[in-house]
Amino acid sequence: MNNKILHIIMGAIGTGKSTLARILSTVNKIEILSADRIENQMNEKGVFNDNEIDGEINECFFYYLDKNTSFLIDGLNLSKESRSFYIKNAVSLGYQIYIYDLGPGNDDSLQRRLKNPRNVTKERWINIAKSNKESYEKPMKNEEKITKLFTMY
């Protein structure tokens, strides 16, 4: 039985991805690849270019794959296209894929984010929440080669 699992937590802002990531990381004793943490670290270095940030996230992803152990991705991954890169590469190396879908977000998730704005304006968070809802695509277990799908909203 294959024991390597890529856990992907997907969902809009304020849906609880990072909270769930910390719980799963502790319970399963696995590391977290946090897209937010990488973006924040790069922003602190003066890098705000999405392509450079995505490149750093991808570099970290391959680092974790090279370790050949289970790990977790904490990021939006709202569209099928955004998930497919991770799934395709992990499956090619024998990983099982577990998706935790926290959904497209709603007024409550936006309000949670607005209570902890992380130096981002209210208007920007509202626009991000709208964009999250528009880009959300429900994961399809068989079509996307997902081993286990947990719908959590």
Phi, psi and chi 1 to 4 in degrees:
 res  aa     phi    psi   chi1   chi2   chi3   chi4
   1 MET       -  134.1  179.2   70.8  178.7      -
   2 ASN   -70.2  125.1  178.6   -3.6      -      -
   3 ASN  -104.3   -4.2  -68.5  -34.9      -      -
   4 LYS   -83.5  123.3  -63.2 -174.8  -57.1 -174.0
   5 ILE  -127.4  129.9  -58.8  168.5      -      -
   6 LEU   -97.7  113.8  170.1   58.9      -      -
   7 HIS   -93.3  122.6  -58.4  -99.3      -      -
   8 ILE  -115.4  118.3  -60.7  175.9      -      -
   9 ILE   -98.4  121.1  -60.8  177.7      -      -
  10 MET  -123.0  147.0   61.2  169.4  -81.0      -
  11 GLY   163.9  165.8      -      -      -      -
  12 ALA   -75.1  175.4      -      -      -      -
  13 ILE   -59.4  142.1   59.4  167.3      -      -
  14 GLY    74.1   10.3      -      -      -      -
  15 THR   -88.8   -7.2   54.9      -      -      -
  16 GLY   102.5   19.1      -      -      -      -
  17 LYS   -58.3  -49.7  -66.4 -179.0  -56.3  -63.8
  18 SER   -67.8  -35.4  -65.1      -      -      -
  19 THR   -64.0  -47.0  -59.7      -      -      -
  20 LEU   -63.5  -39.1  178.8   59.4      -      -
  21 ALA   -59.6  -44.4      -      -      -      -
  22 ARG   -63.4  -39.9  -75.5 -171.2  -62.7  -84.8
  23 ILE   -65.7  -50.5  -67.2  166.7      -      -
  24 LEU   -63.3  -37.6  -69.7  172.5      -      -
  25 SER   -62.3  -42.5  172.6      -      -      -
  26 THR   -69.1  -47.7  -59.8      -      -      -
  27 VAL   -64.3  -43.2  168.0      -      -      -
  28 ASN   -93.2   -3.7  -65.6  -59.3      -      -
  29 LYS    53.8   53.0  -63.5  176.3  177.6   50.9
  30 ILE  -128.0  160.8   56.1  175.1      -      -
  31 GLU   -85.7  157.1  -66.5 -176.6   70.4      -
  32 ILE  -111.8  128.6  -59.6  171.6      -      -
  33 LEU   -94.7  106.4 -173.0  166.6      -      -
  34 SER  -101.8  112.8  169.1      -      -      -
  35 ALA   -61.3  -39.9      -      -      -      -
  36 ASP   -62.0  -44.6  -76.5  -11.1      -      -
  37 ARG   -62.9  -43.7 -174.6  171.3   48.4 -133.5
  38 ILE   -63.6  -44.9  -68.7  168.3      -      -
  39 GLU   -61.3  -44.2 -177.8  174.2    9.5      -
  40 ASN   -62.7  -42.2  -69.2  -22.3      -      -
  41 GLN   -62.7  -40.9  -71.7  170.4  -14.4      -
  42 MET   -70.6  -39.0  -67.9 -170.9   74.2      -
  43 ASN   -60.4  -39.6  -71.0  170.4      -      -
  44 GLU   -62.2  -26.5  -71.8  172.0    6.3      -
  45 LYS   -89.5    3.7  -64.8  176.0 -176.5  174.7
  46 GLY    88.0   12.4      -      -      -      -
  47 VAL   -98.8  117.3  177.1      -      -      -
  48 PHE  -122.6    3.6  -61.6   95.5      -      -
  49 ASN   -77.5  121.1  179.7  -61.8      -      -
  50 ASP   -58.7  -38.0  -73.4  -18.1      -      -
  51 ASN   -65.0  -39.8  -71.8  -28.4      -      -
  52 GLU   -68.6  -39.4  -72.6 -176.8   59.2      -
  53 ILE   -65.0  -46.4  -67.3  167.7      -      -
  54 ASP   -60.5  -38.0  -71.6  -14.8      -      -
  55 GLY   -62.0  -40.0      -      -      -      -
  56 GLU   -67.6  -41.0 -177.0   67.7   19.8      -
  57 ILE   -61.2  -43.9  -67.6  168.2      -      -
  58 ASN   -64.5  -39.1  -69.6  -15.4      -      -
  59 GLU   -61.9  -41.6 -170.1  173.7  -48.0      -
  60 CYS   -65.5  -38.5  -70.2      -      -      -
  61 PHE   -58.4  -47.8  170.6   68.2      -      -
  62 PHE   -67.1  -32.1  -74.6  112.1      -      -
  63 TYR   -59.5  -46.5  165.6   79.9      -      -
  64 TYR   -66.5  -40.4  -77.8  110.5      -      -
  65 LEU   -60.1  -41.3  -76.9 -179.1      -      -
  66 ASP   -63.2  -25.7  -74.3  -15.2      -      -
  67 LYS   -71.4  -18.2  -70.7  177.2   80.4  170.6
  68 ASN    62.7   34.3 -153.4   30.9      -      -
  69 THR  -132.4  166.1   60.9      -      -      -
  70 SER   -64.2  147.0  -63.2      -      -      -
  71 PHE  -156.8  178.3   65.4  102.1      -      -
  72 LEU  -131.8  138.7 -175.8  149.9      -      -
  73 ILE  -108.4  123.5  -62.5  176.3      -      -
  74 ASP  -107.2  100.4  172.2   11.5      -      -
  75 GLY  -162.1  173.5      -      -      -      -
  76 LEU   -60.6  -61.8  -66.9  175.2      -      -
  77 ASN    45.4   45.6  -61.2  -53.6      -      -
  78 LEU   -78.4  -28.2  -65.4  170.1      -      -
  79 SER  -101.5  156.1   70.5      -      -      -
  80 LYS   -58.3  -41.1  178.9 -179.1  175.0 -175.9
  81 GLU   -61.9  -42.3 -179.0 -178.8   -7.7      -
  82 SER   -67.3  -30.8   65.1      -      -      -
  83 ARG   -80.3  -30.8  -66.0 -175.2  -62.8  -89.0
  84 SER   -61.6  -35.4   69.1      -      -      -
  85 PHE   -57.4  -49.9  169.9   80.2      -      -
  86 TYR   -67.3  -45.5  -59.3  115.2      -      -
  87 ILE   -62.8  -49.9  -67.0  171.6      -      -
  88 LYS   -57.2  -47.9  178.1  179.4   68.3  170.4
  89 ASN   -67.4  -40.0  -78.3  -72.3      -      -
  90 ALA   -69.5  -44.5      -      -      -      -
  91 VAL   -61.8  -37.6  166.3      -      -      -
  92 SER   -63.6  -19.8   74.4      -      -      -
  93 LEU  -105.4   14.3  -65.5  172.8      -      -
  94 GLY    87.7   15.2      -      -      -      -
  95 TYR   -81.9  145.4  -81.9   78.8      -      -
  96 GLN   -84.3  152.8  -65.5 -179.6   54.5      -
  97 ILE  -117.9  120.8  -52.4  -61.6      -      -
  98 TYR  -112.8  123.7  -72.3   16.9      -      -
  99 ILE  -110.4  132.5  -59.7  -82.7      -      -
 100 TYR  -113.8  104.7  -55.6   82.8      -      -
 101 ASP   -95.5  110.0  178.9    8.2      -      -
 102 LEU   -96.0    3.3  -76.1   93.6      -      -
 103 GLY    89.5  179.2      -      -      -      -
 104 PRO   -80.1   -2.5   30.3  -35.2      -      -
 105 GLY    88.0  166.2      -      -      -      -
 106 ASN  -155.1 -170.3   56.0   30.9      -      -
 107 ASP   -61.4  -37.1  -70.7  -21.3      -      -
 108 ASP   -64.8  -42.8  -69.7  -23.3      -      -
 109 SER   -67.0  -36.9   55.8      -      -      -
 110 LEU   -63.8  -43.2  174.6   58.1      -      -
 111 GLN   -62.8  -37.5  -69.6  -52.8  -49.1      -
 112 ARG   -60.8  -42.7  -81.9 -168.5  -65.8  -80.1
 113 ARG   -67.2  -38.5  178.5   51.3   58.0 -129.6
 114 LEU   -67.8  -25.8  -66.7  175.4      -      -
 115 LYS   -72.1  -22.8  -72.9  179.4 -175.4  174.3
 116 ASN  -132.5   76.0 -179.6   15.8      -      -
 117 PRO   -74.2  -10.6   26.2  -32.3      -      -
 118 ARG    53.1   43.6  -58.0  178.1 -175.3  171.1
 119 ASN    62.9   27.4  -62.9  -41.7      -      -
 120 VAL  -114.8  140.3  175.4      -      -      -
 121 THR   -68.5  154.1   65.7      -      -      -
 122 LYS   -57.5  -43.5  178.4  179.0  179.7  178.7
 123 GLU   -59.9  -41.9 -179.6 -179.8  -88.9      -
 124 ARG   -65.3  -42.6  177.3  136.1  167.3   77.5
 125 TRP   -62.5  -38.7  -80.7  128.5      -      -
 126 ILE   -63.1  -42.8  -69.3  169.5      -      -
 127 ASN   -66.0  -38.6  -71.3  -25.4      -      -
 128 ILE   -65.0  -43.6  -70.0  170.8      -      -
 129 ALA   -60.5  -41.7      -      -      -      -
 130 LYS   -62.9  -45.1 -178.9 -179.0  178.0 -159.2
 131 SER   -62.7  -39.7  173.5      -      -      -
 132 ASN   -58.5  -46.3  -75.1  177.8      -      -
 133 LYS   -62.4  -39.6  -75.1 -178.8 -175.6  176.9
 134 GLU   -70.3  -32.9  -69.1  169.8   -4.1      -
 135 SER   -91.6   -9.2   63.2      -      -      -
 136 TYR   -64.6  129.5  174.0   81.1      -      -
 137 GLU  -129.2  122.9  -66.8  178.1  -83.0      -
 138 LYS   -59.0  131.3 -172.5  165.7 -174.1   57.0
 139 PRO   -67.1  143.9   10.0  -11.8      -      -
 140 MET  -113.4  111.3  -54.2  -61.0  -73.9      -
 141 LYS   -52.2  -58.9 -172.1  173.0 -172.1 -117.2
 142 ASN   -72.2  -45.0  -66.5  -28.9      -      -
 143 GLU   -61.1  -35.8 -177.5  180.0  -39.0      -
 144 GLU   -98.3    6.7  -66.5 -173.9   60.9      -
 145 LYS    61.1   41.9  -62.7 -176.5  178.3  167.5
 146 ILE   -89.9  128.1  -62.0  167.6      -      -
 147 THR   -74.0  -49.1  -50.0      -      -      -
 148 LYS  -136.0  136.2  -69.2 -171.4  179.5 -178.7
 149 LEU  -121.9  121.9  174.5   59.5      -      -
 150 PHE  -111.7  110.7  -55.8   93.4      -      -
 151 THR   -91.8  120.8  -58.2      -      -      -
 152 MET  -123.2   34.2  -53.7  178.6   80.3      -
 153 TYR  -141.3      -   66.6   98.3      -      -
